[in-house]
């Protein structure tokens, strides 16, 4: 178990998905950790698809990866 502040929220609202850094956007949410290992596991096991019972667009994974790179640079 981790504190929500250590996680990133992915939100689904009206059949669109996005990264919710504020953790306050409306819609169904799922939390994922802030590291590359987590991204690899989620992508391989299709954990987000299971959580949302829907196909996750590849662009969301790319956005998450870019965000992780930005966070590591700062």
mmCIF file of the N, C-alpha and C atoms, coordinates in Angstrom:
data_MODEL
# 
_entry.id   MODEL 
# 
loop_
_atom_site.group_PDB 
_atom_site.id 
_atom_site.type_symbol 
_atom_site.label_atom_id 
_atom_site.label_alt_id 
_atom_site.label_comp_id 
_atom_site.label_asym_id 
_atom_site.label_entity_id 
_atom_site.label_seq_id 
_atom_site.pdbx_PDB_ins_code 
_atom_site.Cartn_x 
_atom_site.Cartn_y 
_atom_site.Cartn_z 
_atom_site.occupancy 
_atom_site.B_iso_or_equiv 
_atom_site.pdbx_formal_charge 
_atom_site.auth_seq_id 
_atom_site.auth_comp_id 
_atom_site.auth_asym_id 
_atom_site.auth_atom_id 
_atom_site.pdbx_PDB_model_num 
ATOM 1   N N  . UNK A 1 1  ? 0.851   -1.179 0.000   1.00 0.00 ? 1  UNK A N  1 
ATOM 2   C CA . UNK A 1 1  ? 0.000   0.000  0.000   1.00 0.00 ? 1  UNK A CA 1 
ATOM 3   C C  . UNK A 1 1  ? 0.895   1.241  0.000   1.00 0.00 ? 1  UNK A C  1 
ATOM 4   N N  . UNK A 1 2  ? 0.500   2.191  -0.819  1.00 0.00 ? 2  UNK A N  1 
ATOM 5   C CA . UNK A 1 2  ? 1.233   3.455  -0.894  1.00 0.00 ? 2  UNK A CA 1 
ATOM 6   C C  . UNK A 1 2  ? 0.261   4.600  -0.675  1.00 0.00 ? 2  UNK A C  1 
ATOM 7   N N  . UNK A 1 3  ? 0.802   5.717  -0.270  1.00 0.00 ? 3  UNK A N  1 
ATOM 8   C CA . UNK A 1 3  ? 0.015   6.926  -0.112  1.00 0.00 ? 3  UNK A CA 1 
ATOM 9   C C  . UNK A 1 3  ? -0.385  7.453  -1.491  1.00 0.00 ? 3  UNK A C  1 
ATOM 10  N N  . UNK A 1 4  ? -1.574  8.014  -1.611  1.00 0.00 ? 4  UNK A N  1 
ATOM 11  C CA . UNK A 1 4  ? -2.044  8.516  -2.913  1.00 0.00 ? 4  UNK A CA 1 
ATOM 12  C C  . UNK A 1 4  ? -1.098  9.543  -3.513  1.00 0.00 ? 4  UNK A C  1 
ATOM 13  N N  . UNK A 1 5  ? -0.406  10.281 -2.670  1.00 0.00 ? 5  UNK A N  1 
ATOM 14  C CA . UNK A 1 5  ? 0.516   11.306 -3.159  1.00 0.00 ? 5  UNK A CA 1 
ATOM 15  C C  . UNK A 1 5  ? 1.703   10.694 -3.902  1.00 0.00 ? 5  UNK A C  1 
ATOM 16  N N  . UNK A 1 6  ? 1.958   9.419  -3.661  1.00 0.00 ? 6  UNK A N  1 
ATOM 17  C CA . UNK A 1 6  ? 3.054   8.726  -4.324  1.00 0.00 ? 6  UNK A CA 1 
ATOM 18  C C  . UNK A 1 6  ? 2.620   8.063  -5.623  1.00 0.00 ? 6  UNK A C  1 
ATOM 19  N N  . UNK A 1 7  ? 1.354   8.209  -5.979  1.00 0.00 ? 7  UNK A N  1 
ATOM 20  C CA . UNK A 1 7  ? 0.791   7.527  -7.143  1.00 0.00 ? 7  UNK A CA 1 
ATOM 21  C C  . UNK A 1 7  ? 0.263   8.529  -8.169  1.00 0.00 ? 7  UNK A C  1 
ATOM 22  N N  . UNK A 1 8  ? 0.044   8.049  -9.361  1.00 0.00 ? 8  UNK A N  1 
ATOM 23  C CA . UNK A 1 8  ? -0.561  8.848  -10.425 1.00 0.00 ? 8  UNK A CA 1 
ATOM 24  C C  . UNK A 1 8  ? -1.920  8.249  -10.722 1.00 0.00 ? 8  UNK A C  1 
ATOM 25  N N  . UNK A 1 9  ? -2.905  9.109  -10.887 1.00 0.00 ? 9  UNK A N  1 
ATOM 26  C CA . UNK A 1 9  ? -4.262  8.655  -11.167 1.00 0.00 ? 9  UNK A CA 1 
ATOM 27  C C  . UNK A 1 9  ? -4.530  8.708  -12.665 1.00 0.00 ? 9  UNK A C  1 
ATOM 28  N N  . UNK A 1 10 ? -5.078  7.623  -13.179 1.00 0.00 ? 10 UNK A N  1 
ATOM 29  C CA . UNK A 1 10 ? -5.562  7.562  -14.550 1.00 0.00 ? 10 UNK A CA 1 
ATOM 30  C C  . UNK A 1 10 ? -7.081  7.608  -14.435 1.00 0.00 ? 10 UNK A C  1 
ATOM 31  N N  . UNK A 1 11 ? -7.703  8.474  -15.195 1.00 0.00 ? 11 UNK A N  1 
ATOM 32  C CA . UNK A 1 11 ? -9.150  8.633  -15.086 1.00 0.00 ? 11 UNK A CA 1 
ATOM 33  C C  . UNK A 1 11 ? -9.835  8.359  -16.423 1.00 0.00 ? 11 UNK A C  1 
ATOM 34  N N  . UNK A 1 12 ? -10.984 7.728  -16.325 1.00 0.00 ? 12 UNK A N  1 
ATOM 35  C CA . UNK A 1 12 ? -11.828 7.489  -17.504 1.00 0.00 ? 12 UNK A CA 1 
ATOM 36  C C  . UNK A 1 12 ? -13.101 8.306  -17.302 1.00 0.00 ? 12 UNK A C  1 
ATOM 37  N N  . UNK A 1 13 ? -13.375 9.152  -18.265 1.00 0.00 ? 13 UNK A N  1 
ATOM 38  C CA . UNK A 1 13 ? -14.570 9.983  -18.213 1.00 0.00 ? 13 UNK A CA 1 
ATOM 39  C C  . UNK A 1 13 ? -15.171 10.051 -19.605 1.00 0.00 ? 13 UNK A C  1 
ATOM 40  N N  . UNK A 1 14 ? -16.379 9.562  -19.733 1.00 0.00 ? 14 UNK A N  1 
ATOM 41  C CA . UNK A 1 14 ? -17.086 9.549  -21.026 1.00 0.00 ? 14 UNK A CA 1 
ATOM 42  C C  . UNK A 1 14 ? -16.240 8.926  -22.134 1.00 0.00 ? 14 UNK A C  1 
ATOM 43  N N  . UNK A 1 15 ? -15.736 7.732  -21.879 1.00 0.00 ? 15 UNK A N  1 
ATOM 44  C CA . UNK A 1 15 ? -14.969 6.948  -22.843 1.00 0.00 ? 15 UNK A CA 1 
ATOM 45  C C  . UNK A 1 15 ? -13.662 7.583  -23.307 1.00 0.00 ? 15 UNK A C  1 
ATOM 46  N N  . UNK A 1 16 ? -13.140 8.537  -22.543 1.00 0.00 ? 16 UNK A N  1 
ATOM 47  C CA . UNK A 1 16 ? -11.798 9.041  -22.833 1.00 0.00 ? 16 UNK A CA 1 
ATOM 48  C C  . UNK A 1 16 ? -10.948 8.835  -21.583 1.00 0.00 ? 16 UNK A C  1 
ATOM 49  N N  . UNK A 1 17 ? -9.660  8.666  -21.792 1.00 0.00 ? 17 UNK A N  1 
ATOM 50  C CA . UNK A 1 17 ? -8.731  8.403  -20.698 1.00 0.00 ? 17 UNK A CA 1 
ATOM 51  C C  . UNK A 1 17 ? -7.712  9.514  -20.636 1.00 0.00 ? 17 UNK A C  1 
ATOM 52  N N  . UNK A 1 18 ? -7.299  9.865  -19.418 1.00 0.00 ? 18 UNK A N  1 
ATOM 53  C CA . UNK A 1 18 ? -6.244  10.850 -19.271 1.00 0.00 ? 18 UNK A CA 1 
ATOM 54  C C  . UNK A 1 18 ? -5.556  10.690 -17.929 1.00 0.00 ? 18 UNK A C  1 
ATOM 55  N N  . UNK A 1 19 ? -4.393  11.303 -17.828 1.00 0.00 ? 19 UNK A N  1 
ATOM 56  C CA . UNK A 1 19 ? -3.637  11.305 -16.582 1.00 0.00 ? 19 UNK A CA 1 
ATOM 57  C C  . UNK A 1 19 ? -4.147  12.469 -15.744 1.00 0.00 ? 19 UNK A C  1 
ATOM 58  N N  . UNK A 1 20 ? -4.505  12.181 -14.510 1.00 0.00 ? 20 UNK A N  1 
ATOM 59  C CA . UNK A 1 20 ? -5.061  13.187 -13.613 1.00 0.00 ? 20 UNK A CA 1 
ATOM 60  C C  . UNK A 1 20 ? -4.068  13.488 -12.498 1.00 0.00 ? 20 UNK A C  1 
ATOM 61  N N  . UNK A 1 21 ? -3.235  14.495 -12.709 1.00 0.00 ? 21 UNK A N  1 
ATOM 62  C CA . UNK A 1 21 ? -2.232  14.844 -11.711 1.00 0.00 ? 21 UNK A CA 1 
ATOM 63  C C  . UNK A 1 21 ? -2.845  15.511 -10.488 1.00 0.00 ? 21 UNK A C  1 
ATOM 64  N N  . UNK A 1 22 ? -4.011  16.122 -10.641 1.00 0.00 ? 22 UNK A N  1 
ATOM 65  C CA . UNK A 1 22 ? -4.671  16.775 -9.509  1.00 0.00 ? 22 UNK A CA 1 
ATOM 66  C C  . UNK A 1 22 ? -5.404  15.770 -8.629  1.00 0.00 ? 22 UNK A C  1 
ATOM 67  N N  . UNK A 1 23 ? -5.687  14.603 -9.163  1.00 0.00 ? 23 UNK A N  1 
ATOM 68  C CA . UNK A 1 23 ? -6.440  13.538 -8.496  1.00 0.00 ? 23 UNK A CA 1 
ATOM 69  C C  . UNK A 1 23 ? -7.840  14.000 -8.082  1.00 0.00 ? 23 UNK A C  1 
ATOM 70  N N  . UNK A 1 24 ? -8.395  14.940 -8.855  1.00 0.00 ? 24 UNK A N  1 
ATOM 71  C CA . UNK A 1 24 ? -9.718  15.477 -8.536  1.00 0.00 ? 24 UNK A CA 1 
ATOM 72  C C  . UNK A 1 24 ? -10.682 15.472 -9.718  1.00 0.00 ? 24 UNK A C  1 
ATOM 73  N N  . UNK A 1 25 ? -10.225 15.041 -10.883 1.00 0.00 ? 25 UNK A N  1 
ATOM 74  C CA . UNK A 1 25 ? -11.099 15.056 -12.053 1.00 0.00 ? 25 UNK A CA 1 
ATOM 75  C C  . UNK A 1 25 ? -12.216 14.042 -11.889 1.00 0.00 ? 25 UNK A C  1 
ATOM 76  N N  . UNK A 1 26 ? -13.375 14.332 -12.456 1.00 0.00 ? 26 UNK A N  1 
ATOM 77  C CA . UNK A 1 26 ? -14.486 13.374 -12.334 1.00 0.00 ? 26 UNK A CA 1 
ATOM 78  C C  . UNK A 1 26 ? -14.255 12.145 -13.191 1.00 0.00 ? 26 UNK A C  1 
ATOM 79  N N  . UNK A 1 27 ? -14.850 11.057 -12.791 1.00 0.00 ? 27 UNK A N  1 
ATOM 80  C CA . UNK A 1 27 ? -14.767 9.830  -13.564 1.00 0.00 ? 27 UNK A CA 1 
ATOM 81  C C  . UNK A 1 27 ? -14.171 8.696  -12.750 1.00 0.00 ? 27 UNK A C  1 
ATOM 82  N N  . UNK A 1 28 ? -14.153 7.536  -13.352 1.00 0.00 ? 28 UNK A N  1 
ATOM 83  C CA . UNK A 1 28 ? -13.609 6.341  -12.720 1.00 0.00 ? 28 UNK A CA 1 
ATOM 84  C C  . UNK A 1 28 ? -12.101 6.416  -12.766 1.00 0.00 ? 28 UNK A C  1 
ATOM 85  N N  . UNK A 1 29 ? -11.449 6.183  -11.649 1.00 0.00 ? 29 UNK A N  1 
ATOM 86  C CA . UNK A 1 29 ? -10.004 6.315  -11.591 1.00 0.00 ? 29 UNK A CA 1 
ATOM 87  C C  . UNK A 1 29 ? -9.297  5.045  -11.178 1.00 0.00 ? 29 UNK A C  1 
ATOM 88  N N  . UNK A 1 30 ? -8.047  4.958  -11.562 1.00 0.00 ? 30 UNK A N  1 
ATOM 89  C CA . UNK A 1 30 ? -7.159  3.883  -11.142 1.00 0.00 ? 30 UNK A CA 1 
ATOM 90  C C  . UNK A 1 30 ? -5.813  4.521  -10.832 1.00 0.00 ? 30 UNK A C  1 
ATOM 91  N N  . UNK A 1 31 ? -5.151  4.011  -9.824  1.00 0.00 ? 31 UNK A N  1 
ATOM 92  C CA . UNK A 1 31 ? -3.873  4.580  -9.402  1.00 0.00 ? 31 UNK A CA 1 
ATOM 93  C C  . UNK A 1 31 ? -2.733  3.658  -9.791  1.00 0.00 ? 31 UNK A C  1 
ATOM 94  N N  . UNK A 1 32 ? -1.654  4.275  -10.282 1.00 0.00 ? 32 UNK A N  1 
ATOM 95  C CA . UNK A 1 32 ? -0.458  3.517  -10.632 1.00 0.00 ? 32 UNK A CA 1 
ATOM 96  C C  . UNK A 1 32 ? 0.763   4.225  -10.048 1.00 0.00 ? 32 UNK A C  1 
ATOM 97  N N  . UNK A 1 33 ? 1.817   3.452  -9.806  1.00 0.00 ? 33 UNK A N  1 
ATOM 98  C CA . UNK A 1 33 ? 3.009   4.024  -9.195  1.00 0.00 ? 33 UNK A CA 1 
ATOM 99  C C  . UNK A 1 33 ? 3.827   4.816  -10.217 1.00 0.00 ? 33 UNK A C  1 
ATOM 100 N N  . UNK A 1 34 ? 4.762   5.578  -9.697  1.00 0.00 ? 34 UNK A N  1 
ATOM 101 C CA . UNK A 1 34 ? 5.532   6.506  -10.520 1.00 0.00 ? 34 UNK A CA 1 
ATOM 102 C C  . UNK A 1 34 ? 6.905   5.948  -10.896 1.00 0.00 ? 34 UNK A C  1 
ATOM 103 N N  . UNK A 1 35 ? 6.937   4.813  -11.589 1.00 0.00 ? 35 UNK A N  1 
ATOM 104 C CA . UNK A 1 35 ? 8.230   4.315  -12.054 1.00 0.00 ? 35 UNK A CA 1 
ATOM 105 C C  . UNK A 1 35 ? 8.064   3.455  -13.301 1.00 0.00 ? 35 UNK A C  1 
ATOM 106 N N  . UNK A 1 36 ? 9.182   3.224  -13.970 1.00 0.00 ? 36 UNK A N  1 
ATOM 107 C CA . UNK A 1 36 ? 9.164   2.479  -15.230 1.00 0.00 ? 36 UNK A CA 1 
ATOM 108 C C  . UNK A 1 36 ? 8.767   1.019  -15.040 1.00 0.00 ? 36 UNK A C  1 
ATOM 109 N N  . UNK A 1 37 ? 9.187   0.419  -13.926 1.00 0.00 ? 37 UNK A N  1 
ATOM 110 C CA . UNK A 1 37 ? 8.832   -0.970 -13.658 1.00 0.00 ? 37 UNK A CA 1 
ATOM 111 C C  . UNK A 1 37 ? 7.320   -1.132 -13.612 1.00 0.00 ? 37 UNK A C  1 
ATOM 112 N N  . UNK A 1 38 ? 6.670   -0.200 -12.979 1.00 0.00 ? 38 UNK A N  1 
ATOM 113 C CA . UNK A 1 38 ? 5.214   -0.222 -12.853 1.00 0.00 ? 38 UNK A CA 1 
ATOM 114 C C  . UNK A 1 38 ? 4.572   -0.139 -14.247 1.00 0.00 ? 38 UNK A C  1 
ATOM 115 N N  . UNK A 1 39 ? 5.071   0.752  -15.069 1.00 0.00 ? 39 UNK A N  1 
ATOM 116 C CA . UNK A 1 39 ? 4.540   0.906  -16.415 1.00 0.00 ? 39 UNK A CA 1 
ATOM 117 C C  . UNK A 1 39 ? 4.677   -0.392 -17.200 1.00 0.00 ? 39 UNK A C  1 
ATOM 118 N N  . UNK A 1 40 ? 5.817   -1.032 -17.098 1.00 0.00 ? 40 UNK A N  1 
ATOM 119 C CA . UNK A 1 40 ? 6.040   -2.292 -17.819 1.00 0.00 ? 40 UNK A CA 1 
ATOM 120 C C  . UNK A 1 40 ? 5.069   -3.371 -17.358 1.00 0.00 ? 40 UNK A C  1 
ATOM 121 N N  . UNK A 1 41 ? 4.868   -3.483 -16.045 1.00 0.00 ? 41 UNK A N  1 
ATOM 122 C CA . UNK A 1 41 ? 3.946   -4.484 -15.503 1.00 0.00 ? 41 UNK A CA 1 
ATOM 123 C C  . UNK A 1 41 ? 2.515   -4.214 -15.955 1.00 0.00 ? 41 UNK A C  1 
ATOM 124 N N  . UNK A 1 42 ? 2.113   -2.972 -15.868 1.00 0.00 ? 42 UNK A N  1 
ATOM 125 C CA . UNK A 1 42 ? 0.744   -2.591 -16.237 1.00 0.00 ? 42 UNK A CA 1 
ATOM 126 C C  . UNK A 1 42 ? 0.492   -2.867 -17.709 1.00 0.00 ? 42 UNK A C  1 
ATOM 127 N N  . UNK A 1 43 ? 1.464   -2.532 -18.542 1.00 0.00 ? 43 UNK A N  1 
ATOM 128 C CA . UNK A 1 43 ? 1.317   -2.745 -19.984 1.00 0.00 ? 43 UNK A CA 1 
ATOM 129 C C  . UNK A 1 43 ? 1.294   -4.236 -20.309 1.00 0.00 ? 43 UNK A C  1 
ATOM 130 N N  . UNK A 1 44 ? 2.189   -4.998 -19.698 1.00 0.00 ? 44 UNK A N  1 
ATOM 131 C CA . UNK A 1 44 ? 2.297   -6.429 -19.981 1.00 0.00 ? 44 UNK A CA 1 
ATOM 132 C C  . UNK A 1 44 ? 1.070   -7.202 -19.491 1.00 0.00 ? 44 UNK A C  1 
ATOM 133 N N  . UNK A 1 45 ? 0.619   -6.907 -18.284 1.00 0.00 ? 45 UNK A N  1 
ATOM 134 C CA . UNK A 1 45 ? -0.503  -7.641 -17.693 1.00 0.00 ? 45 UNK A CA 1 
ATOM 135 C C  . UNK A 1 45 ? -1.870  -7.068 -18.073 1.00 0.00 ? 45 UNK A C  1 
ATOM 136 N N  . UNK A 1 46 ? -1.846  -5.913 -18.745 1.00 0.00 ? 46 UNK A N  1 
ATOM 137 C CA . UNK A 1 46 ? -3.082  -5.232 -19.134 1.00 0.00 ? 46 UNK A CA 1 
ATOM 138 C C  . UNK A 1 46 ? -3.966  -4.943 -17.913 1.00 0.00 ? 46 UNK A C  1 
ATOM 139 N N  . UNK A 1 47 ? -3.330  -4.489 -16.861 1.00 0.00 ? 47 UNK A N  1 
ATOM 140 C CA . UNK A 1 47 ? -4.018  -4.207 -15.601 1.00 0.00 ? 47 UNK A CA 1 
ATOM 141 C C  . UNK A 1 47 ? -5.037  -3.083 -15.726 1.00 0.00 ? 47 UNK A C  1 
ATOM 142 N N  . UNK A 1 48 ? -4.687  -2.031 -16.473 1.00 0.00 ? 48 UNK A N  1 
ATOM 143 C CA . UNK A 1 48 ? -5.642  -0.925 -16.633 1.00 0.00 ? 48 UNK A CA 1 
ATOM 144 C C  . UNK A 1 48 ? -6.868  -1.370 -17.419 1.00 0.00 ? 48 UNK A C  1 
ATOM 145 N N  . UNK A 1 49 ? -6.663  -2.206 -18.424 1.00 0.00 ? 49 UNK A N  1 
ATOM 146 C CA . UNK A 1 49 ? -7.793  -2.728 -19.189 1.00 0.00 ? 49 UNK A CA 1 
ATOM 147 C C  . UNK A 1 49 ? -8.739  -3.497 -18.266 1.00 0.00 ? 49 UNK A C  1 
ATOM 148 N N  . UNK A 1 50 ? -8.163  -4.267 -17.360 1.00 0.00 ? 50 UNK A N  1 
ATOM 149 C CA . UNK A 1 50 ? -8.980  -5.028 -16.411 1.00 0.00 ? 50 UNK A CA 1 
ATOM 150 C C  . UNK A 1 50 ? -9.712  -4.091 -15.454 1.00 0.00 ? 50 UNK A C  1 
ATOM 151 N N  . UNK A 1 51 ? -9.032  -3.058 -14.971 1.00 0.00 ? 51 UNK A N  1 
ATOM 152 C CA . UNK A 1 51 ? -9.654  -2.115 -14.037 1.00 0.00 ? 51 UNK A CA 1 
ATOM 153 C C  . UNK A 1 51 ? -10.816 -1.358 -14.670 1.00 0.00 ? 51 UNK A C  1 
ATOM 154 N N  . UNK A 1 52 ? -10.611 -0.922 -15.900 1.00 0.00 ? 52 UNK A N  1 
ATOM 155 C CA . UNK A 1 52 ? -11.627 -0.118 -16.577 1.00 0.00 ? 52 UNK A CA 1 
ATOM 156 C C  . UNK A 1 52 ? -12.575 -0.946 -17.443 1.00 0.00 ? 52 UNK A C  1 
ATOM 157 N N  . UNK A 1 53 ? -12.263 -2.224 -17.606 1.00 0.00 ? 53 UNK A N  1 
ATOM 158 C CA . UNK A 1 53 ? -13.065 -3.106 -18.467 1.00 0.00 ? 53 UNK A CA 1 
ATOM 159 C C  . UNK A 1 53 ? -13.218 -2.505 -19.858 1.00 0.00 ? 53 UNK A C  1 
ATOM 160 N N  . UNK A 1 54 ? -12.097 -1.995 -20.362 1.00 0.00 ? 54 UNK A N  1 
ATOM 161 C CA . UNK A 1 54 ? -12.089 -1.320 -21.652 1.00 0.00 ? 54 UNK A CA 1 
ATOM 162 C C  . UNK A 1 54 ? -10.663 -1.321 -22.203 1.00 0.00 ? 54 UNK A C  1 
ATOM 163 N N  . UNK A 1 55 ? -10.545 -1.168 -23.503 1.00 0.00 ? 55 UNK A N  1 
ATOM 164 C CA . UNK A 1 55 ? -9.233  -1.063 -24.133 1.00 0.00 ? 55 UNK A CA 1 
ATOM 165 C C  . UNK A 1 55 ? -8.646  0.318  -23.860 1.00 0.00 ? 55 UNK A C  1 
ATOM 166 N N  . UNK A 1 56 ? -7.398  0.343  -23.466 1.00 0.00 ? 56 UNK A N  1 
ATOM 167 C CA . UNK A 1 56 ? -6.716  1.593  -23.167 1.00 0.00 ? 56 UNK A CA 1 
ATOM 168 C C  . UNK A 1 56 ? -5.930  2.019  -24.402 1.00 0.00 ? 56 UNK A C  1 
ATOM 169 N N  . UNK A 1 57 ? -6.116  3.264  -24.843 1.00 0.00 ? 57 UNK A N  1 
ATOM 170 C CA . UNK A 1 57 ? -5.366  3.719  -26.024 1.00 0.00 ? 57 UNK A CA 1 
ATOM 171 C C  . UNK A 1 57 ? -3.858  3.754  -25.747 1.00 0.00 ? 57 UNK A C  1 
ATOM 172 N N  . UNK A 1 58 ? -3.085  3.359  -26.740 1.00 0.00 ? 58 UNK A N  1 
ATOM 173 C CA . UNK A 1 58 ? -1.631  3.326  -26.615 1.00 0.00 ? 58 UNK A CA 1 
ATOM 174 C C  . UNK A 1 58 ? -1.079  4.718  -26.271 1.00 0.00 ? 58 UNK A C  1 
ATOM 175 N N  . UNK A 1 59 ? -1.757  5.759  -26.711 1.00 0.00 ? 59 UNK A N  1 
ATOM 176 C CA . UNK A 1 59 ? -1.314  7.128  -26.453 1.00 0.00 ? 59 UNK A CA 1 
ATOM 177 C C  . UNK A 1 59 ? -1.243  7.425  -24.950 1.00 0.00 ? 59 UNK A C  1 
ATOM 178 N N  . UNK A 1 60 ? -2.125  6.811  -24.178 1.00 0.00 ? 60 UNK A N  1 
ATOM 179 C CA . UNK A 1 60 ? -2.117  7.032  -22.734 1.00 0.00 ? 60 UNK A CA 1 
ATOM 180 C C  . UNK A 1 60 ? -0.821  6.499  -22.132 1.00 0.00 ? 60 UNK A C  1 
ATOM 181 N N  . UNK A 1 61 ? -0.397  5.326  -22.572 1.00 0.00 ? 61 UNK A N  1 
ATOM 182 C CA . UNK A 1 61 ? 0.867   4.760  -22.089 1.00 0.00 ? 61 UNK A CA 1 
ATOM 183 C C  . UNK A 1 61 ? 2.038   5.659  -22.485 1.00 0.00 ? 61 UNK A C  1 
ATOM 184 N N  . UNK A 1 62 ? 1.991   6.190  -23.690 1.00 0.00 ? 62 UNK A N  1 
ATOM 185 C CA . UNK A 1 62 ? 3.049   7.095  -24.155 1.00 0.00 ? 62 UNK A CA 1 
ATOM 186 C C  . UNK A 1 62 ? 3.071   8.379  -23.326 1.00 0.00 ? 62 UNK A C  1 
ATOM 187 N N  . UNK A 1 63 ? 1.902   8.912  -23.012 1.00 0.00 ? 63 UNK A N  1 
ATOM 188 C CA . UNK A 1 63 ? 1.814   10.119 -22.182 1.00 0.00 ? 63 UNK A CA 1 
ATOM 189 C C  . UNK A 1 63 ? 2.380   9.856  -20.790 1.00 0.00 ? 63 UNK A C  1 
ATOM 190 N N  . UNK A 1 64 ? 2.052   8.701  -20.240 1.00 0.00 ? 64 UNK A N  1 
ATOM 191 C CA . UNK A 1 64 ? 2.561   8.325  -18.919 1.00 0.00 ? 64 UNK A CA 1 
ATOM 192 C C  . UNK A 1 64 ? 4.086   8.215  -18.956 1.00 0.00 ? 64 UNK A C  1 
ATOM 193 N N  . UNK A 1 65 ? 4.600   7.572  -19.996 1.00 0.00 ? 65 UNK A N  1 
ATOM 194 C CA . UNK A 1 65 ? 6.046   7.410  -20.140 1.00 0.00 ? 65 UNK A CA 1 
ATOM 195 C C  . UNK A 1 65 ? 6.740   8.772  -20.252 1.00 0.00 ? 65 UNK A C  1 
ATOM 196 N N  . UNK A 1 66 ? 6.175   9.676  -21.038 1.00 0.00 ? 66 UNK A N  1 
ATOM 197 C CA . UNK A 1 66 ? 6.731   11.019 -21.177 1.00 0.00 ? 66 UNK A CA 1 
ATOM 198 C C  . UNK A 1 66 ? 6.709   11.772 -19.860 1.00 0.00 ? 66 UNK A C  1 
ATOM 199 N N  . UNK A 1 67 ? 5.622   11.626 -19.127 1.00 0.00 ? 67 UNK A N  1 
ATOM 200 C CA . UNK A 1 67 ? 5.497   12.280 -17.816 1.00 0.00 ? 67 UNK A CA 1 
ATOM 201 C C  . UNK A 1 67 ? 6.560   11.763 -16.860 1.00 0.00 ? 67 UNK A C  1 
ATOM 202 N N  . UNK A 1 68 ? 6.807   10.468 -16.871 1.00 0.00 ? 68 UNK A N  1 
ATOM 203 C CA . UNK A 1 68 ? 7.833   9.885  -16.003 1.00 0.00 ? 68 UNK A CA 1 
ATOM 204 C C  . UNK A 1 68 ? 9.211   10.416 -16.364 1.00 0.00 ? 68 UNK A C  1 
ATOM 205 N N  . UNK A 1 69 ? 9.477   10.567 -17.637 1.00 0.00 ? 69 UNK A N  1 
ATOM 206 C CA . UNK A 1 69 ? 10.763  11.118 -18.072 1.00 0.00 ? 69 UNK A CA 1 
ATOM 207 C C  . UNK A 1 69 ? 10.915  12.560 -17.607 1.00 0.00 ? 69 UNK A C  1 
ATOM 208 N N  . UNK A 1 70 ? 9.860   13.361 -17.716 1.00 0.00 ? 70 UNK A N  1 
ATOM 209 C CA . UNK A 1 70 ? 9.887   14.746 -17.248 1.00 0.00 ? 70 UNK A CA 1 
ATOM 210 C C  . UNK A 1 70 ? 10.125  14.814 -15.753 1.00 0.00 ? 70 UNK A C  1 
ATOM 211 N N  . UNK A 1 71 ? 9.458   13.960 -15.005 1.00 0.00 ? 71 UNK A N  1 
ATOM 212 C CA . UNK A 1 71 ? 9.586   13.971 -13.553 1.00 0.00 ? 71 UNK A CA 1 
ATOM 213 C C  . UNK A 1 71 ? 10.990  13.556 -13.112 1.00 0.00 ? 71 UNK A C  1 
ATOM 214 N N  . UNK A 1 72 ? 11.597  12.649 -13.853 1.00 0.00 ? 72 UNK A N  1 
ATOM 215 C CA . UNK A 1 72 ? 12.946  12.215 -13.520 1.00 0.00 ? 72 UNK A CA 1 
ATOM 216 C C  . UNK A 1 72 ? 13.984  13.268 -13.835 1.00 0.00 ? 72 UNK A C  1 
ATOM 217 N N  . UNK A 1 73 ? 13.693  14.140 -14.801 1.00 0.00 ? 73 UNK A N  1 
ATOM 218 C CA . UNK A 1 73 ? 14.625  15.192 -15.178 1.00 0.00 ? 73 UNK A CA 1 
ATOM 219 C C  . UNK A 1 73 ? 14.603  16.349 -14.186 1.00 0.00 ? 73 UNK A C  1 
ATOM 220 N N  . UNK A 1 74 ? 13.473  16.566 -13.507 1.00 0.00 ? 74 UNK A N  1 
ATOM 221 C CA . UNK A 1 74 ? 13.392  17.699 -12.594 1.00 0.00 ? 74 UNK A CA 1 
ATOM 222 C C  . UNK A 1 74 ? 13.928  17.381 -11.235 1.00 0.00 ? 74 UNK A C  1 
# 
